Amino acid sequence: MDYIEYINSILKPKTTEKEVILDLFAGCGGLSLGFEAAGYKTIGFEMDKAAAVTYQNNLGSDCHAIKLDLDFVYPDAEIIIGGPPCQPFSVGGYQKGIEDARDGFPVFIDAVRKLQPKVFMFENVRGLLYTNKWYFHLVINELSKLGYIIDYRLLNAVNYGVPQNRERLFVFGHRAKFNFPKPQLKKVTVGEAIGDIMFTVPDGSKFLTESMDTYVAKYEKASSCINPRDLYADKPARTLTCRNLAGATGDMQRVRLKDGRRRRLLHREAARLQSFPDWYEFTGNETQQYNQIGNAVPPLLAYQLALALKECYKMDELYTKEEILEKDLQANNVLTLF
Ligand SMILES: C[S@@+](CC[C@H](N)C(=O)[O-])C[C@H]1O[C@@H](n2cnc3c(N)ncnc32)[C@H](O)[C@@H]1O
């Protein structure tokens, strides 16, 4: 089965499990789609109205268009997942960490404290392990103190069937044993994902202007870039972000047509490179849709994480909260990296 057939068929909501999962900071539902394909019903919480509508229209679940805060009262749930806002930690961000008003971790920790789920997971940018590792330490310390064993790893989506190099941090909290999904050997290429569209000029195509081409050439020269940063059919894509999809920047995502023109990536192309199936429709204006796609956890990776989390969830707990705290079990993981 080829890539497009595969994602279109496997990434469909199913409800084989009785548990309901809360997805905090749910965006357009990339993470939730993976969990719904693994059999779970999800409930999303997302303050951006257009993203919440995308979620609600595509998934078999509700997405509450609200801004989460520390006073929020959650419905009961045994599994919490989420993508707390990551701008403060991106390499290009302000690096303000805990002082940044857009920081979602206090809310995520508060939800875990209030609901005491059996398992939880969150995703974040890799910068949290580097420039902002002091902050990461703080976050997992707080979560550990609630009586959870914490496992975390940087995963590159390209090793999980997604045609894109995208490294993100995944953190799991539990009281049993968690095994990360095994990476695959075969990498999927841009050509396999969008080969049927990438050299065409569909209606509404947007091209880089002459001045943007000049800007790109300058940018590439200044950053000693050997290969132009166009997409190559025989390789996976570089990381898709809100900035390089929606913004007119020197490193914006584009394809180079056979006549030499550079065309901006279409929403559908970007969605495929993020492993969204073709039936997934995005709502909002052009920029809102690019942002939803660029922000998402690739659903195909989310699906594999969901299966791993399901295994952990179904296991009998090996330790009680008290045992974890008494034996300082949670500290093993916390200390390895610091
Ligand atoms: C990284 S994106 C999440 C992407 C999502 N996990 C996915 O896979 O599609 C983070 C989202 O958090 C939302 N957000 C930020 N602060 C929020 C808050 N206080 N309450 C609800 N949503 C919030 C943003 O609008 C953004 O869509």
The ligand as an SDF file (V2000), in Angstrom:
LIG
                    3D

 27 29  0  0  0  0  0  0  0  0999 V2000
    1.2720   23.4020   19.4740 C   0  0  0  0  0  0  0  0  0  0  0  0
   -0.4040   23.7980   19.2320 S   0  0  0  0  0  0  0  0  0  0  0  0
   -1.1600   22.2190   19.5090 C   0  0  0  0  0  0  0  0  0  0  0  0
   -1.2000   21.3180   18.3190 C   0  0  0  0  0  0  0  0  0  0  0  0
   -1.9860   20.0550   18.5420 C   0  0  0  0  0  0  0  0  0  0  0  0
   -1.4240   19.2420   19.5890 N   0  0  0  0  0  0  0  0  0  0  0  0
   -2.0820   19.2310   17.2660 C   0  0  0  0  0  0  0  0  0  0  0  0
   -1.4990   18.1390   17.2120 O   0  0  0  0  0  0  0  0  0  0  0  0
   -2.7620   19.6680   16.3230 O   0  0  0  0  0  0  0  0  0  0  0  0
   -0.8210   24.6530   20.6920 C   0  0  0  0  0  0  0  0  0  0  0  0
   -2.2410   25.2220   20.7120 C   0  0  0  0  0  0  0  0  0  0  0  0
   -2.5220   25.7350   22.0100 O   0  0  0  0  0  0  0  0  0  0  0  0
   -3.4930   26.7390   21.8630 C   0  0  0  0  0  0  0  0  0  0  0  0
   -3.5300   27.4870   23.1490 N   0  0  0  0  0  0  0  0  0  0  0  0
   -2.5820   28.2980   23.6570 C   0  0  0  0  0  0  0  0  0  0  0  0
   -2.9250   28.7190   24.8980 N   0  0  0  0  0  0  0  0  0  0  0  0
   -4.1390   28.1740   25.1660 C   0  0  0  0  0  0  0  0  0  0  0  0
   -5.0130   28.2150   26.2860 C   0  0  0  0  0  0  0  0  0  0  0  0
   -4.7050   28.9080   27.3910 N   0  0  0  0  0  0  0  0  0  0  0  0
   -6.1670   27.5190   26.2240 N   0  0  0  0  0  0  0  0  0  0  0  0
   -6.4940   26.8050   25.1370 C   0  0  0  0  0  0  0  0  0  0  0  0
   -5.7060   26.7150   24.0410 N   0  0  0  0  0  0  0  0  0  0  0  0
   -4.5410   27.3830   24.0520 C   0  0  0  0  0  0  0  0  0  0  0  0
   -3.0180   27.5210   20.6620 C   0  0  0  0  0  0  0  0  0  0  0  0
   -4.0700   28.2580   20.0720 O   0  0  0  0  0  0  0  0  0  0  0  0
   -2.4800   26.3830   19.7560 C   0  0  0  0  0  0  0  0  0  0  0  0
   -3.4480   25.9920   18.8190 O   0  0  0  0  0  0  0  0  0  0  0  0
  1  2  1  0
  2  3  1  0
  2 10  1  0
  3  4  1  0
  4  5  1  0
  5  6  1  0
  5  7  1  0
  7  8  2  0
  7  9  1  0
 10 11  1  0
 11 12  1  0
 11 26  1  0
 12 13  1  0
 13 14  1  0
 13 24  1  0
 14 15  1  0
 14 23  1  0
 15 16  2  0
 16 17  1  0
 17 18  1  0
 17 23  2  0
 18 19  1  0
 18 20  2  0
 20 21  1  0
 21 22  2  0
 22 23  1  0
 24 25  1  0
 24 26  1  0
 26 27  1  0
M  CHG  2   2   1   9  -1
M  END
$$$$
